[in-house]
């Protein structure tokens, strides 16, 4: 998704078989020269498809850095006869590459994009390369001190890029994919045992804003991707950016950046379906139920998703069956591996659509359903996830 609808997207995301790539192209503000007649979107497409082809055609275990280096060389050959590749602003890109083999999930990260991986125990790790943050530091700080989108900010951004660009793939600078195949050898590479990798996401820096802005944890980011796809995650980021157009809360180079993401999840037929908990709020409070088996004593209205069922449809079905209430689901609040049950939990925001009257619809499971305040909910559900508690506080604060 482009940061500016009037400009083409400079990110590239692609999947072929067991291989995936995310490229975040680097353009230039204003009329700064690039020396290239094709542009950044063309560059990332050409590089991306060659990297995918190289991964798919190569042997398992073939170094990803070699595949990236070959792709960079091939794209250089495509336009070195028509473009001046010596211009500092010639198209470039950061990159994340992943290949799922029989034994390893191999990865490569070059630049300030990110690879986020969750293992089967729910632990999340992030691989990113921030070497470019160590250059043109004074110019970058000067830009961030100014209101985003102002003429002064734009002038400072141009000054920052002019200082940064000549340091690409130079001693004391930072490596990126551009015109030097050797830059691929500077990438961060590694492998994760395939049996330990539950899911992963390849993210452009426009998407890492989700965690950098404090909108949620990396694990919650993965949960949103799993439940709602990239569009749901992008919507959260754009909503936050729109509340801070001048960058006062979150200083940044651009109000909106291009956003790109690829989500990968291991396929285990034996893995149980996720449990979807509906966090239903109204003027009467938040909806909870008391379980007959006492495991746990109180719970949000929740149930296991049926195979192929989307989380929002699970929430609608479970709330209707267990309380008689009709709801309109919203966004995914968050996701986690429950600390006691070890089940995958998806927390879905929702509101009633036709009144707030409720009754016990499933007497075999629930003894009581009721609306409660946040304080009561915290007392009755002591294992409540922090993101859920924050959501309830926001929603009830608007009504109470």
C-alpha positions as CSV (number, residue, x, y, z in Angstrom):
1,X,0.0,0.0,0.0
2,X,1.5,3.4,-1.0
3,X,2.1,6.1,1.6
4,X,0.8,8.6,-0.9
5,X,-2.0,7.5,-3.3
6,X,-0.6,9.9,-5.9
7,X,2.7,8.0,-6.0
8,X,3.4,4.3,-6.9
9,X,4.2,1.9,-4.1
10,X,8.0,1.5,-3.7
11,X,7.6,-1.8,-1.7
12,X,7.6,-5.2,-3.3
13,X,6.2,-8.3,-1.6
14,X,6.2,-11.7,-3.3
15,X,5.8,-15.4,-2.5
16,X,6.7,-18.4,-4.7
17,X,6.3,-21.9,-3.3
18,X,8.2,-22.0,0.0
19,X,10.0,-18.7,-0.6
20,X,9.1,-15.2,0.3
21,X,10.6,-11.7,-0.1
22,X,9.8,-8.2,1.0
23,X,11.7,-5.2,-0.5
24,X,11.3,-1.7,0.7
25,X,12.6,0.6,-2.1
26,X,14.3,3.9,-1.3
27,X,13.1,6.8,-3.3
28,X,14.1,10.5,-2.9
29,X,12.1,13.5,-1.9
30,X,11.2,16.3,-4.4
31,X,13.2,16.5,-7.6
32,X,16.4,15.0,-6.3
33,X,18.3,13.2,-9.1
34,X,18.3,9.4,-9.4
35,X,20.2,8.9,-12.6
36,X,17.7,6.2,-13.5
37,X,14.9,6.5,-16.1
38,X,13.0,3.6,-14.7
39,X,12.4,4.5,-11.0
40,X,12.3,2.7,-7.7
41,X,9.1,0.7,-8.3
42,X,10.7,-0.8,-11.4
43,X,13.9,-1.6,-9.5
44,X,12.2,-3.5,-6.7
45,X,10.0,-5.5,-9.1
46,X,13.0,-6.5,-11.1
47,X,15.1,-7.4,-8.1
48,X,12.2,-9.1,-6.3
49,X,11.3,-11.5,-9.1
50,X,14.9,-12.5,-9.6
51,X,15.4,-13.2,-5.9
52,X,12.3,-15.4,-5.8
53,X,13.3,-17.3,-8.9
54,X,16.8,-17.8,-7.5
55,X,15.4,-19.1,-4.2
56,X,12.9,-21.4,-5.9
57,X,15.5,-22.8,-8.4
58,X,18.3,-23.2,-5.9
59,X,19.2,-26.1,-3.8
60,X,18.0,-26.3,-0.2
61,X,20.7,-24.6,1.9
62,X,22.1,-22.5,-0.9
63,X,23.1,-19.2,0.8
64,X,20.5,-16.5,0.4
65,X,23.2,-13.8,0.2
66,X,24.6,-15.4,-3.0
67,X,21.1,-15.4,-4.5
68,X,20.6,-11.7,-3.6
69,X,24.0,-10.8,-5.0
70,X,23.2,-12.6,-8.3
71,X,19.9,-10.7,-8.5
72,X,21.5,-7.3,-7.9
73,X,24.1,-8.0,-10.6
74,X,21.3,-9.1,-13.1
75,X,19.3,-5.9,-12.5
76,X,22.5,-3.7,-12.9
77,X,23.0,-5.4,-16.3
78,X,19.4,-4.5,-17.2
79,X,19.9,-0.7,-16.9
80,X,23.5,0.2,-16.7
81,X,23.5,1.0,-20.5
82,X,20.5,3.5,-20.1
83,X,21.0,4.9,-16.6
84,X,23.8,6.7,-14.7
85,X,24.2,4.3,-11.8
86,X,26.9,6.4,-10.3
87,X,24.4,9.0,-9.0
88,X,24.1,8.6,-5.2
89,X,20.3,8.5,-5.5
90,X,20.1,5.6,-8.0
91,X,17.4,3.2,-6.9
92,X,18.1,1.0,-3.9
93,X,16.2,-1.2,-1.5
94,X,16.4,-2.9,1.8
95,X,15.4,-6.6,1.8
96,X,14.0,-9.5,3.8
97,X,14.2,-13.0,2.3
98,X,12.9,-16.3,3.7
99,X,13.0,-19.9,2.5
100,X,11.2,-22.7,4.4
101,X,13.1,-25.9,3.8
102,X,12.7,-29.4,5.3
103,X,15.0,-28.6,8.2
104,X,15.5,-24.9,8.4
105,X,13.7,-21.6,7.9
106,X,16.5,-19.7,6.3
107,X,16.5,-15.9,6.4
108,X,18.3,-12.8,5.2
109,X,17.8,-9.2,6.4
110,X,19.5,-6.2,4.8
111,X,18.6,-2.8,6.0
112,X,15.9,-1.4,8.3
113,X,13.1,-3.8,7.3
114,X,12.3,-6.6,9.8
115,X,11.7,-10.3,10.2
116,X,9.5,-11.2,13.1
117,X,9.4,-14.9,14.1
118,X,7.3,-16.6,16.8
119,X,8.2,-20.1,18.0
120,X,5.9,-22.8,19.2
121,X,6.2,-21.6,22.8
122,X,5.0,-18.2,21.9
123,X,8.4,-16.4,22.2
124,X,8.9,-13.7,19.6
125,X,12.3,-12.6,18.1
126,X,13.0,-9.8,15.7
127,X,15.8,-9.5,13.2
128,X,16.5,-6.1,11.7
129,X,19.5,-4.1,10.5
130,X,19.7,-0.6,11.8
131,X,23.2,0.4,10.5
132,X,21.7,3.1,8.4
133,X,20.5,4.8,11.6
134,X,24.1,5.5,12.5
135,X,24.7,7.9,9.6
136,X,23.6,11.5,9.0
137,X,22.4,11.5,12.7
138,X,22.5,15.3,13.1
139,X,20.5,15.9,9.9
140,X,18.0,13.3,10.9
141,X,17.4,14.9,14.3
142,X,17.1,18.3,12.8
143,X,14.3,16.9,10.5
144,X,12.5,15.2,13.3
145,X,12.4,18.5,15.3
146,X,10.2,20.1,12.6
147,X,6.4,19.5,12.0
148,X,6.0,16.7,9.5
149,X,4.8,18.0,6.1
150,X,5.8,21.6,6.7
151,X,8.1,23.3,4.1
152,X,10.8,23.4,6.8
153,X,10.5,19.7,7.4
154,X,10.7,19.0,3.7
155,X,13.9,21.1,3.3
156,X,15.4,19.3,6.3
157,X,14.4,15.9,4.8
158,X,16.2,16.8,1.6
159,X,19.3,17.8,3.5
160,X,19.2,14.5,5.4
161,X,18.9,12.4,2.2
162,X,21.7,14.3,0.5
163,X,23.9,13.5,3.4
164,X,22.8,9.9,3.7
165,X,22.7,8.8,0.0
166,X,26.5,9.0,-0.7
167,X,27.1,6.7,2.3
168,X,25.3,3.7,0.7
169,X,27.6,0.7,0.4
170,X,30.6,2.8,1.4
171,X,33.1,2.4,4.3
172,X,31.6,4.0,7.4
173,X,28.2,3.9,5.7
174,X,25.5,1.2,5.5
175,X,24.8,-1.6,3.1
176,X,21.7,-1.8,0.8
177,X,20.7,-3.6,-2.4
178,X,21.5,-1.2,-5.2
179,X,24.4,-1.5,-7.7
180,X,27.0,-3.4,-5.7
181,X,26.4,-7.2,-5.5
182,X,28.9,-7.4,-2.7
183,X,26.4,-5.6,-0.4
184,X,24.5,-8.8,-0.1
185,X,27.4,-10.3,1.8
186,X,26.9,-7.6,4.5
187,X,23.3,-8.9,5.2
188,X,22.3,-10.5,8.5
189,X,21.6,-14.2,7.7
190,X,20.7,-17.2,9.7
191,X,18.4,-20.2,10.1
192,X,15.7,-21.4,12.6
193,X,14.9,-25.1,12.9
194,X,11.7,-25.5,10.9
195,X,10.0,-27.5,13.6
196,X,10.5,-24.6,16.1
197,X,9.1,-21.8,13.8
198,X,5.4,-21.3,14.2
199,X,4.9,-18.2,12.1
200,X,6.8,-15.3,10.8
201,X,6.3,-11.9,9.1
202,X,8.5,-9.9,6.7
203,X,7.8,-6.2,7.2
204,X,8.8,-2.9,5.7
205,X,9.7,-0.1,8.0
206,X,6.3,1.5,7.3
207,X,4.8,-1.5,9.1
208,X,7.3,-1.7,12.0
209,X,5.7,1.6,13.1
210,X,3.0,-0.6,14.7
211,X,5.5,-1.6,17.4
212,X,7.6,1.5,17.3
213,X,4.5,3.7,17.9
214,X,3.5,1.5,20.8
215,X,0.3,0.3,19.2
216,X,1.0,-3.2,20.3
217,X,3.7,-5.9,20.7
218,X,5.4,-7.8,18.0
219,X,3.3,-10.8,19.0
220,X,0.1,-8.8,18.7
221,X,1.2,-7.7,15.3
222,X,1.5,-11.4,14.2
223,X,-1.9,-12.0,15.7
224,X,-3.5,-9.3,13.6
225,X,-1.8,-10.6,10.5
226,X,-3.1,-14.1,11.3
227,X,-6.6,-13.0,12.0
228,X,-7.2,-10.2,9.6
229,X,-4.4,-10.2,7.1
230,X,-2.1,-7.3,6.1
231,X,-5.1,-5.0,5.5
232,X,-6.2,-5.1,9.1
233,X,-2.7,-4.3,10.3
234,X,-2.2,-1.5,7.7
235,X,-5.5,0.0,8.9
236,X,-4.3,0.2,12.5
237,X,-1.1,2.0,11.4
238,X,-2.9,4.5,9.2
239,X,-5.4,5.3,11.9
240,X,-2.6,6.1,14.3
241,X,-0.7,8.2,11.7
242,X,-3.9,10.2,11.0
243,X,-4.1,11.2,14.7
244,X,-0.7,12.7,14.5
245,X,-0.3,14.4,11.1
246,X,2.5,16.8,12.1
247,X,4.6,14.1,13.8
248,X,4.4,15.7,17.3
249,X,3.8,12.4,19.1
250,X,5.7,10.2,16.6
251,X,8.3,12.3,14.8
252,X,9.1,10.8,11.4
253,X,10.2,11.5,7.9
254,X,6.8,11.1,6.2
255,X,3.3,11.2,7.6
256,X,2.5,8.0,5.8
257,X,5.1,5.5,4.5
258,X,4.6,2.7,2.0
259,X,3.6,-0.4,3.9
260,X,4.3,-4.0,2.9
261,X,4.1,-7.3,4.7
262,X,4.3,-11.0,4.0
263,X,2.9,-13.5,6.6
264,X,4.0,-17.1,6.9
265,X,2.5,-19.8,9.2
266,X,3.6,-23.4,9.7
267,X,0.9,-25.9,8.7
268,X,0.4,-28.5,11.4
269,X,-2.7,-30.6,10.9
270,X,-2.6,-31.6,14.6
271,X,-2.7,-28.0,15.8
272,X,-6.1,-27.1,17.4
273,X,-8.1,-24.3,16.0
274,X,-7.7,-20.9,17.7
275,X,-10.1,-19.8,20.4
276,X,-11.8,-16.5,19.6
277,X,-12.8,-14.3,22.6
278,X,-15.4,-11.6,21.9
279,X,-14.7,-8.4,23.9
280,X,-18.2,-7.0,23.7
281,X,-18.6,-3.5,25.2
282,X,-21.7,-1.3,25.5
283,X,-23.1,1.4,27.8
284,X,-23.7,-1.4,30.3
285,X,-20.1,-2.5,30.5
286,X,-18.2,-5.5,29.1
287,X,-19.9,-8.9,28.5
288,X,-18.6,-11.9,30.5
289,X,-19.9,-15.3,31.5
290,X,-19.5,-17.7,34.5
291,X,-18.6,-21.2,33.5
292,X,-20.2,-24.3,35.0
293,X,-16.9,-26.2,35.1
294,X,-15.0,-23.3,36.8
295,X,-12.1,-23.6,34.3
296,X,-11.8,-20.6,34.6
297,X,-14.6,-19.4,36.8
298,X,-15.3,-16.3,34.6
299,X,-14.5,-15.8,30.9
300,X,-15.2,-13.5,28.0
301,X,-17.7,-15.1,25.6
302,X,-15.4,-17.4,23.6
303,X,-15.2,-20.5,21.5
304,X,-13.0,-22.5,19.2
305,X,-13.1,-21.4,15.5
306,X,-14.4,-24.0,13.1
307,X,-12.0,-25.0,10.3
308,X,-11.7,-22.2,7.7
309,X,-13.9,-19.9,9.8
310,X,-12.7,-16.2,10.2
311,X,-12.4,-14.9,13.7
312,X,-15.1,-12.3,13.3
313,X,-17.6,-15.0,12.2
314,X,-16.6,-17.1,15.2
315,X,-17.3,-14.2,17.5
316,X,-20.7,-13.5,16.0
317,X,-21.6,-17.2,16.2
318,X,-20.4,-17.8,19.8
319,X,-22.0,-14.7,21.3
320,X,-25.3,-15.4,19.6
321,X,-25.3,-19.0,20.7
322,X,-24.2,-18.3,24.3
323,X,-26.0,-15.1,25.1
324,X,-28.6,-14.4,22.4
325,X,-26.9,-11.1,21.6
326,X,-26.3,-10.0,18.0
327,X,-23.0,-8.1,17.6
328,X,-21.0,-6.3,15.1
329,X,-17.3,-7.3,15.3
330,X,-14.5,-4.8,14.9
331,X,-10.8,-5.2,14.7
332,X,-8.6,-7.8,16.3
333,X,-7.4,-6.4,19.7
334,X,-4.6,-8.8,20.1
335,X,-3.5,-12.4,20.2
336,X,-1.4,-14.7,22.5
337,X,-0.7,-18.2,23.6
338,X,-2.7,-18.4,26.8
339,X,-0.3,-18.9,29.7
340,X,-2.4,-21.7,31.3
341,X,-4.2,-23.5,28.5
342,X,-1.4,-23.0,25.9
343,X,-4.1,-22.4,23.3
344,X,-3.9,-19.7,20.7
345,X,-6.2,-16.9,21.7
346,X,-7.6,-14.2,19.4
347,X,-9.3,-11.2,21.1
348,X,-11.9,-9.6,18.8
349,X,-13.6,-6.2,19.6
350,X,-17.3,-6.1,19.2
351,X,-20.4,-4.0,20.0
352,X,-24.2,-4.9,20.2
353,X,-26.3,-4.1,17.2
354,X,-29.9,-4.6,18.5
355,X,-30.1,-3.8,22.2
356,X,-28.1,-5.3,25.1
357,X,-30.5,-7.9,26.5
358,X,-28.8,-11.2,27.2
359,X,-29.6,-14.6,28.6
360,X,-27.8,-17.9,29.0
361,X,-28.1,-19.6,25.7
362,X,-25.8,-22.6,26.4
363,X,-26.7,-23.9,29.8
364,X,-24.3,-26.8,29.5
365,X,-21.4,-24.4,29.4
366,X,-22.4,-21.2,31.2
367,X,-24.3,-20.7,34.5
368,X,-24.6,-16.9,34.1
369,X,-23.9,-14.0,31.7
370,X,-23.7,-10.4,32.7
371,X,-22.4,-6.9,31.9
372,X,-19.7,-5.7,34.3
373,X,-17.5,-2.7,34.8
374,X,-13.8,-2.7,34.0
375,X,-13.0,-3.0,37.7
376,X,-15.2,-6.0,38.1
377,X,-13.8,-7.6,34.9
378,X,-10.2,-7.2,36.2
379,X,-11.2,-8.8,39.5
380,X,-13.1,-11.7,38.0
381,X,-10.6,-12.3,35.1
382,X,-7.2,-12.0,36.7
383,X,-5.4,-13.4,33.6
384,X,-6.8,-10.7,31.3
385,X,-4.4,-9.8,28.6
386,X,-3.0,-6.2,28.9
387,X,-4.2,-5.2,25.4
388,X,-7.7,-6.3,26.2
389,X,-7.8,-4.4,29.4
390,X,-6.5,-1.3,27.6
391,X,-9.2,-1.7,25.0
392,X,-12.0,-2.1,27.5
393,X,-10.8,1.0,29.4
394,X,-10.9,3.1,26.2
395,X,-14.3,1.9,25.2
396,X,-16.0,2.2,28.5
397,X,-14.3,5.5,29.2
398,X,-16.1,6.9,26.1
399,X,-19.5,5.8,27.5
400,X,-19.2,6.0,31.2
